[in-house]
């Protein structure tokens, strides 16, 4: 069985915060050097071997924000908030 594929889904982080529904905000309190946003409009695949060290971790309690932003970015806004 394959433990992990060679590519992983990545979401860019930017200091340009636009207030979009496809963004998830992160702050210095969460381990980032400055306030920033995960931008789900630009999700892509990257080779695991090309990724640098982990900068911070994302708390499980905020995964619903990630799900919401990703669904909206993928064109499924009608499914946001459904159980």
N, C-alpha and C positions, 0 to 999 in steps of 0.2 A: 504494500500500500504506500502511496506517495504521501509523505508528511506535509509537504507544502509545495505549491507551484513556484516557479521561478519569478513570476510577476505578481505584484500586489497592487490593489487599488489605492491611489493616493489622492489627497485633496490639498491643493495649494493653500498656503497661509499668506495673508497680505496685511500690511499695516493700513492699507486704504480701506476704511470701513464705510460702506455705502448705505447700510441699513436695508439691504435686500432680504427678501424672504428666503433666499438661497444661501444666506450666510449664517454662520454660528460664531458668536463672539467669544473670544478668550481674553483673559486679562493677566496682569502680572501676578495676581494672587493665585493663578492656576499654573504658574511656572514659566510663563512666556516672558521674554525680555521686555516687551512693550505690549500694549493693548493691540489686538489684531483680530482678523476674521478668517475662518475657514471658508473658502469660496467654492461651493458645490456646483457652480456653473462651469467649472474647469476640472472636473474629475477625470483622471486618466490612469493608465497602467504604467508601472515602473519596475525595472528589474530590481529584485531584492538586493542584489550585490551592489547596486549603485546608491542605495540609501545610506545616509549618514547616521550618526548616533541619535537615539531618542532624546527629544528636547523636553517633552512633558508627557504626562499620561492624561487621558480623558476620563472623567468619572462616569461610572455606569448611570448615575442619576440624570445625566445630561444626554444620553443616547437618543431619547425621544426627539431632541432638537436636531440631531444628525439625521434621523429618519425623516423628519418633516422637510428639512432643507433638501435632502437627496430626492425625495418624491417630487417636490415642486420642480427641481432642476430637471428631472426626467420627464416632466410633463404630466404628472399625476396629481394635480392639486385637489381634485375631487375626492381623493382617498386620504388626504391629510386629516388626522384626527379620528379616523375610524378605528375600531378595535378589531 
